[in-house]
Amino acid sequence: MGRRGIDGGGTGCCGRTMTENQTRPNKLHWLTSFRHGPTLALLAIIALFALLDWQFGSGRFFSPRNARVIVNSAALIAVPALGMTMIIIAGGIDLSAGTALTLSGTALAIAFRDYTIPADQAGAATWIAAALALGLGVGILCGLVNGLIISLTEMVPFIVTLGTMTIFLGLGQVIADESTVYPESGHLPDWLRYLCYTGSNSDHYWLGFLHIPSSALIAIVLGLLVAAVMHFTVFGRNVVAIGSNASTARLCGIRVGWTTALVYALAGIFVAVGALLYFANVKNGNPSDGTGKELEIIAAVVLGGGSLSGGRGSVLGTIIGALIIKTISSGCTMLSIPNTYTHIIIGVIIIIAVLIDGLRNGAPKWLFDRLR
């Protein structure tokens, strides 16, 4: 079978589907071909924690407020994970996403602290727009730097982004003077202060009658945009082709280096928007908060069915993956389970997801011999 693109699509260059010769029949097809696995996994996790919380906890897991908190927290991961989805489909990886996000968020906090005036004063909108442009520009620049280094040097993305991860962390600590940056709350416009609101006042929601956090609406709109690009544009098909087989894509005339650089630059936009949501949620900037965030972002893609070997990924799956991570975190909190055990649970689930992805390409020899 050929590699499948985003949400199950994916045709290769030269008008043909890219295929890989597989000499081993996959007798675990029943386990690896179930496209609705992430959705069912999410529903099962929700049901499990709801039951456990009703039996042993406070009974608040299934409350509307907790649902809004989970959705908002998932959106904070899902937005940068949408960019990571494109990177992983292209056969790359970005370990710097977490520190790039908090570097951008810290730049936003500094801009609002030092270069804006109270939001209710005349002319404040101009300063607010400049602060947003500065903060978001930092995130976009981080993605562009990654893309240019990878495409021009042809270095392994893992190594490049491992290096830039540390660089972005250091830059954040330098501009923040190794401290947390707190802007004046009066300098923030109302729409920004309530962007991640999860309370009961319907006036603070974009769609007040639905009580859906505005951050979640942003994630949905961006998700639809990414899906449209990947499904209906030549660029999207080229990304899938590169992730499936970069050498063949190059022979078919696809500009692999340029496309790769553009993918990372676009991912930087999603990191920048994620930084805006992060800043709106915590109302401060702390560059050290980015350590480990890249793992949650990558995990959301993998849990949603993305393949770390490239060529396959899903926008809907990524959003569901983010919901799975935050549902587990919320459920463990409700049951007073320490964070250390929460990390273990999520880690085990990620390993299982990667194992299933590996089985899609054929069972290992030792397992194949037993199934023969």
ZATI-938622 format. One record per residue (C-alpha): residue number from 0; residue in one letter; z, y, x. Coordinates in steps of 0.05 Angstrom, whole numbers. Each point is the difference from the previous one (the first is absolute). Layout:
ZATI-938622
<rec NUM,"A",<Z,Y,X>>
...
END
This chain:
ZATI-938622
<rec 0,"M",<0,0,0>>
<rec 1,"G",<-13,71,24>>
<rec 2,"R",<55,48,10>>
<rec 3,"R",<15,40,-62>>
<rec 4,"G",<6,75,0>>
<rec 5,"I",<48,44,-35>>
<rec 6,"D",<21,-27,-67>>
<rec 7,"G",<-44,-61,10>>
<rec 8,"G",<-65,36,16>>
<rec 9,"G",<-34,5,67>>
<rec 10,"T",<-72,-10,21>>
<rec 11,"G",<-21,0,71>>
<rec 12,"C",<-55,40,34>>
<rec 13,"C",<-74,-17,-3>>
<rec 14,"G",<8,-15,-75>>
<rec 15,"R",<38,-65,11>>
<rec 16,"T",<71,-21,-8>>
<rec 17,"M",<34,-10,67>>
<rec 18,"T",<23,-71,9>>
<rec 19,"E",<39,-40,49>>
<rec 20,"N",<-16,-72,15>>
<rec 21,"Q",<59,-43,-19>>
<rec 22,"T",<-1,-73,17>>
<rec 23,"R",<65,-16,-35>>
<rec 24,"P",<2,-4,-75>>
<rec 25,"N",<58,40,-28>>
<rec 26,"K",<39,-50,-41>>
<rec 27,"L",<53,53,-14>>
<rec 28,"H",<-50,38,-43>>
<rec 29,"W",<48,-3,-59>>
<rec 30,"L",<51,40,41>>
<rec 31,"T",<-45,51,34>>
<rec 32,"S",<-52,19,-53>>
<rec 33,"F",<47,26,-53>>
<rec 34,"R",<-18,74,-4>>
<rec 35,"H",<58,18,-46>>
<rec 36,"G",<53,-26,47>>
<rec 37,"P",<29,68,19>>
<rec 38,"T",<5,21,-73>>
<rec 39,"L",<36,-65,-20>>
<rec 40,"A",<45,6,61>>
<rec 41,"L",<20,70,-21>>
<rec 42,"L",<15,-23,-72>>
<rec 43,"A",<40,-59,26>>
<rec 44,"I",<41,45,46>>
<rec 45,"I",<14,49,-56>>
<rec 46,"A",<22,-56,-46>>
<rec 47,"L",<43,-32,54>>
<rec 48,"F",<38,64,18>>
<rec 49,"A",<7,20,-73>>
<rec 50,"L",<32,-67,-15>>
<rec 51,"L",<45,2,61>>
<rec 52,"D",<21,71,-13>>
<rec 53,"W",<15,-16,-73>>
<rec 54,"Q",<42,-59,21>>
<rec 55,"F",<34,25,64>>
<rec 56,"G",<-15,75,7>>
<rec 57,"S",<7,64,-39>>
<rec 58,"G",<-57,-13,-49>>
<rec 59,"R",<-36,64,21>>
<rec 60,"F",<-59,-32,36>>
<rec 61,"F",<-42,-1,-63>>
<rec 62,"S",<18,72,-20>>
<rec 63,"P",<-54,53,-8>>
<rec 64,"R",<32,42,55>>
<rec 65,"N",<-2,-56,50>>
<rec 66,"A",<-72,-16,-19>>
<rec 67,"R",<-18,72,16>>
<rec 68,"V",<37,-3,67>>
<rec 69,"I",<-38,-64,19>>
<rec 70,"V",<-67,30,-20>>
<rec 71,"N",<13,64,39>>
<rec 72,"S",<23,-38,62>>
<rec 73,"A",<-60,-45,-4>>
<rec 74,"A",<-47,60,-5>>
<rec 75,"L",<29,27,65>>
<rec 76,"I",<-24,-65,34>>
<rec 77,"A",<-63,-10,-41>>
<rec 78,"V",<-33,66,17>>
<rec 79,"P",<-2,-10,76>>
<rec 80,"A",<-12,-74,-12>>
<rec 81,"L",<-66,17,-35>>
<rec 82,"G",<-24,28,66>>
<rec 83,"M",<27,-61,36>>
<rec 84,"T",<-40,-43,-49>>
<rec 85,"M",<-65,30,24>>
<rec 86,"I",<22,-9,73>>
<rec 87,"I",<18,-73,-10>>
<rec 88,"I",<-64,-14,-39>>
<rec 89,"A",<-37,29,61>>
<rec 90,"G",<36,-50,44>>
<rec 91,"G",<48,51,30>>
<rec 92,"I",<74,16,-2>>
<rec 93,"D",<42,64,5>>
<rec 94,"L",<70,-7,28>>
<rec 95,"S",<7,76,3>>
<rec 96,"A",<-3,11,-75>>
<rec 97,"G",<76,6,-8>>
<rec 98,"T",<12,50,56>>
<rec 99,"A",<-64,39,-18>>
<rec 100,"L",<27,6,-70>>
<rec 101,"T",<67,28,21>>
<rec 102,"L",<-32,44,53>>
<rec 103,"S",<-41,31,-56>>
<rec 104,"G",<61,4,-45>>
<rec 105,"T",<40,33,55>>
<rec 106,"A",<-56,51,11>>
<rec 107,"L",<2,15,-75>>
<rec 108,"A",<75,10,2>>
<rec 109,"I",<-5,47,60>>
<rec 110,"A",<-57,39,-33>>
<rec 111,"F",<41,10,-64>>
<rec 112,"R",<62,18,40>>
<rec 113,"D",<-31,50,48>>
<rec 114,"Y",<-65,25,-30>>
<rec 115,"T",<10,8,-75>>
<rec 116,"I",<36,48,-46>>
<rec 117,"P",<38,-15,-64>>
<rec 118,"A",<-48,-32,-50>>
<rec 119,"D",<15,51,-54>>
<rec 120,"Q",<-21,60,42>>
<rec 121,"A",<-69,32,-3>>
<rec 122,"G",<-48,-29,51>>
<rec 123,"A",<40,-64,8>>
<rec 124,"A",<-59,-43,-22>>
<rec 125,"T",<-39,19,62>>
<rec 126,"W",<56,-19,47>>
<rec 127,"I",<12,-65,-38>>
<rec 128,"A",<-74,-18,5>>
<rec 129,"A",<1,14,75>>
<rec 130,"A",<62,-43,9>>
<rec 131,"L",<-32,-57,-38>>
<rec 132,"A",<-64,6,41>>
<rec 133,"L",<40,-3,64>>
<rec 134,"G",<41,-61,-19>>
<rec 135,"L",<-58,-39,-31>>
<rec 136,"G",<-45,19,58>>
<rec 137,"V",<48,-34,49>>
<rec 138,"G",<-6,-66,-38>>
<rec 139,"I",<-76,4,-3>>
<rec 140,"L",<-3,17,74>>
<rec 141,"C",<43,-62,17>>
<rec 142,"G",<-50,-45,-35>>
<rec 143,"L",<-59,35,33>>
<rec 144,"V",<31,-9,69>>
<rec 145,"N",<10,-74,-12>>
<rec 146,"G",<-71,-9,-24>>
<rec 147,"L",<-32,38,57>>
<rec 148,"I",<40,-37,54>>
<rec 149,"I",<-16,-68,-31>>
<rec 150,"S",<-74,14,-11>>
<rec 151,"L",<-14,35,67>>
<rec 152,"T",<40,-46,45>>
<rec 153,"E",<-10,-64,-41>>
<rec 154,"M",<72,-17,14>>
<rec 155,"V",<38,-48,-46>>
<rec 156,"P",<28,39,-59>>
<rec 157,"F",<67,-35,7>>
<rec 158,"I",<9,28,70>>
<rec 159,"V",<-26,70,-15>>
<rec 160,"T",<43,9,-62>>
<rec 161,"L",<61,-30,35>>
<rec 162,"G",<-7,56,51>>
<rec 163,"T",<-13,55,-51>>
<rec 164,"M",<59,-25,-41>>
<rec 165,"T",<46,19,57>>
<rec 166,"I",<-37,64,14>>
<rec 167,"F",<5,24,-73>>
<rec 168,"L",<74,-18,-1>>
<rec 169,"G",<12,40,64>>
<rec 170,"L",<-40,60,-26>>
<rec 171,"G",<40,0,-64>>
<rec 172,"Q",<66,0,38>>
<rec 173,"V",<-25,56,45>>
<rec 174,"I",<-21,47,-57>>
<rec 175,"A",<63,-16,-39>>
<rec 176,"D",<44,8,62>>
<rec 177,"E",<25,-71,-12>>
<rec 178,"S",<33,19,-66>>
<rec 179,"T",<-14,-2,-75>>
<rec 180,"V",<-37,61,-26>>
<rec 181,"Y",<26,29,-66>>
<rec 182,"P",<-42,55,-32>>
<rec 183,"E",<29,48,-51>>
<rec 184,"S",<-5,-31,-69>>
<rec 185,"G",<-21,67,-29>>
<rec 186,"H",<-62,-1,44>>
<rec 187,"L",<-27,-62,-34>>
<rec 188,"P",<-43,8,-63>>
<rec 189,"D",<23,-36,-63>>
<rec 190,"W",<-59,-48,0>>
<rec 191,"L",<19,-24,70>>
<rec 192,"R",<75,-5,-14>>
<rec 193,"Y",<-13,-45,-60>>
<rec 194,"L",<-58,-40,29>>
<rec 195,"C",<44,-62,8>>
<rec 196,"Y",<47,15,-58>>
<rec 197,"T",<28,-62,-35>>
<rec 198,"G",<50,31,-49>>
<rec 199,"S",<-2,4,-75>>
<rec 200,"N",<-25,72,-9>>
<rec 201,"S",<-71,-7,-25>>
<rec 202,"D",<-16,72,21>>
<rec 203,"H",<-2,-21,73>>
<rec 204,"Y",<-55,-52,-9>>
<rec 205,"W",<-74,13,0>>
<rec 206,"L",<-6,-46,-60>>
<rec 207,"G",<68,13,-30>>
<rec 208,"F",<-9,-46,-60>>
<rec 209,"L",<-11,-60,46>>
<rec 210,"H",<57,16,49>>
<rec 211,"I",<-42,-27,57>>
<rec 212,"P",<17,32,68>>
<rec 213,"S",<-54,47,23>>
<rec 214,"S",<-2,-37,67>>
<rec 215,"A",<-22,-62,-37>>
<rec 216,"L",<-57,38,-34>>
<rec 217,"I",<-23,24,68>>
<rec 218,"A",<0,-71,26>>
<rec 219,"I",<-40,-24,-60>>
<rec 220,"V",<-53,55,6>>
<rec 221,"L",<-7,-12,75>>
<rec 222,"G",<-4,-75,-11>>
<rec 223,"L",<-58,10,-49>>
<rec 224,"L",<-34,45,50>>
<rec 225,"V",<6,-52,56>>
<rec 226,"A",<-24,-56,-45>>
<rec 227,"A",<-61,42,-21>>
<rec 228,"V",<-17,15,73>>
<rec 229,"M",<7,-72,22>>
<rec 230,"H",<-39,-28,-59>>
<rec 231,"F",<-56,49,-12>>
<rec 232,"T",<-18,33,66>>
<rec 233,"V",<-38,-21,62>>
<rec 234,"F",<60,21,41>>
<rec 235,"G",<44,-49,-37>>
<rec 236,"R",<-48,-58,10>>
<rec 237,"N",<-6,18,73>>
<rec 238,"V",<76,-3,7>>
<rec 239,"V",<2,-70,-30>>
<rec 240,"A",<-58,-21,45>>
<rec 241,"I",<35,25,63>>
<rec 242,"G",<64,-36,-19>>
<rec 243,"S",<-37,-64,-15>>
<rec 244,"N",<-40,-1,65>>
<rec 245,"A",<-6,63,42>>
<rec 246,"S",<-53,-30,46>>
<rec 247,"T",<-46,-19,-57>>
<rec 248,"A",<12,68,-33>>
<rec 249,"R",<-22,34,64>>
<rec 250,"L",<-63,-42,3>>
<rec 251,"C",<-15,21,-71>>
<rec 252,"G",<0,73,20>>
<rec 253,"I",<69,20,-23>>
<rec 254,"R",<32,53,44>>
<rec 255,"V",<64,-39,13>>
<rec 256,"G",<34,52,44>>
<rec 257,"W",<-14,58,-46>>
<rec 258,"T",<20,-38,-62>>
<rec 259,"T",<65,-24,33>>
<rec 260,"A",<18,71,20>>
<rec 261,"L",<-13,24,-71>>
<rec 262,"V",<43,-55,-29>>
<rec 263,"Y",<59,21,42>>
<rec 264,"A",<-12,73,-15>>
<rec 265,"L",<-1,-15,-75>>
<rec 266,"A",<64,-41,8>>
<rec 267,"G",<30,62,32>>
<rec 268,"I",<-12,38,-65>>
<rec 269,"F",<40,-53,-38>>
<rec 270,"V",<55,4,52>>
<rec 271,"A",<1,75,-9>>
<rec 272,"V",<6,-6,-76>>
<rec 273,"G",<54,-53,10>>
<rec 274,"A",<36,50,45>>
<rec 275,"L",<-2,51,-56>>
<rec 276,"L",<31,-50,-47>>
<rec 277,"Y",<52,-19,52>>
<rec 278,"F",<18,73,10>>
<rec 279,"A",<3,13,-75>>
<rec 280,"N",<46,-61,-8>>
<rec 281,"V",<51,15,55>>
<rec 282,"K",<-9,77,6>>
<rec 283,"N",<5,-3,76>>
<rec 284,"G",<-36,-24,61>>
<rec 285,"N",<28,-52,48>>
<rec 286,"P",<-49,-30,50>>
<rec 287,"S",<45,-60,12>>
<rec 288,"D",<-8,-21,-73>>
<rec 289,"G",<-70,-25,17>>
<rec 290,"T",<24,-58,43>>
<rec 291,"G",<-14,-64,-38>>
<rec 292,"K",<-39,33,-56>>
<rec 293,"E",<-65,-27,28>>
<rec 294,"L",<25,-70,-13>>
<rec 295,"E",<11,14,-74>>
<rec 296,"I",<-69,32,-4>>
<rec 297,"I",<-34,-59,33>>
<rec 298,"A",<42,-49,-41>>
<rec 299,"A",<-23,32,-65>>
<rec 300,"V",<-73,-14,20>>
<rec 301,"V",<15,-72,22>>
<rec 302,"L",<41,-17,-62>>
<rec 303,"G",<-56,27,-42>>
<rec 304,"G",<-50,-49,30>>
<rec 305,"G",<-27,39,59>>
<rec 306,"S",<-22,-41,59>>
<rec 307,"L",<23,20,70>>
<rec 308,"S",<-63,-32,27>>
<rec 309,"G",<-41,52,-38>>
<rec 310,"G",<-53,0,-54>>
<rec 311,"R",<46,-7,-59>>
<rec 312,"G",<49,45,-38>>
<rec 313,"S",<17,26,-68>>
<rec 314,"V",<21,69,-26>>
<rec 315,"L",<36,-30,-59>>
<rec 316,"G",<30,-53,44>>
<rec 317,"T",<26,52,48>>
<rec 318,"I",<34,39,-56>>
<rec 319,"I",<30,-65,-26>>
<rec 320,"G",<23,-17,70>>
<rec 321,"A",<37,66,4>>
<rec 322,"L",<32,-14,-67>>
<rec 323,"I",<22,-69,25>>
<rec 324,"I",<34,29,61>>
<rec 325,"K",<37,54,-39>>
<rec 326,"T",<18,-47,-58>>
<rec 327,"I",<33,-47,50>>
<rec 328,"S",<37,58,33>>
<rec 329,"S",<24,27,-67>>
<rec 330,"G",<21,-69,-24>>
<rec 331,"C",<40,-14,63>>
<rec 332,"T",<34,68,-7>>
<rec 333,"M",<19,-15,-72>>
<rec 334,"L",<29,-66,22>>
<rec 335,"S",<37,32,58>>
<rec 336,"I",<-40,-41,50>>
<rec 337,"P",<3,32,70>>
<rec 338,"N",<-64,31,27>>
<rec 339,"T",<-2,-51,56>>
<rec 340,"Y",<-11,-56,-50>>
<rec 341,"T",<-51,43,-37>>
<rec 342,"H",<-41,5,64>>
<rec 343,"I",<5,-76,10>>
<rec 344,"I",<-25,-13,-71>>
<rec 345,"I",<-59,48,7>>
<rec 346,"G",<-17,-29,69>>
<rec 347,"V",<-2,-71,-28>>
<rec 348,"I",<-46,22,-56>>
<rec 349,"I",<-46,35,49>>
<rec 350,"I",<-5,-63,43>>
<rec 351,"I",<-17,-41,-61>>
<rec 352,"A",<-54,50,-20>>
<rec 353,"V",<-31,-2,70>>
<rec 354,"L",<3,-76,0>>
<rec 355,"I",<-38,-2,-66>>
<rec 356,"D",<-51,48,28>>
<rec 357,"G",<-10,-46,59>>
<rec 358,"L",<-9,-60,-45>>
<rec 359,"R",<-57,37,-36>>
<rec 360,"N",<-41,-10,63>>
<rec 361,"G",<16,-74,4>>
<rec 362,"A",<62,-42,12>>
<rec 363,"P",<25,-7,72>>
<rec 364,"K",<-23,-63,35>>
<rec 365,"W",<67,-36,-5>>
<rec 366,"L",<3,14,-75>>
<rec 367,"F",<-74,-15,-10>>
<rec 368,"D",<9,-68,32>>
<rec 369,"R",<57,-16,-48>>
<rec 370,"L",<-40,22,-61>>
<rec 371,"R",<-62,-39,19>>
END
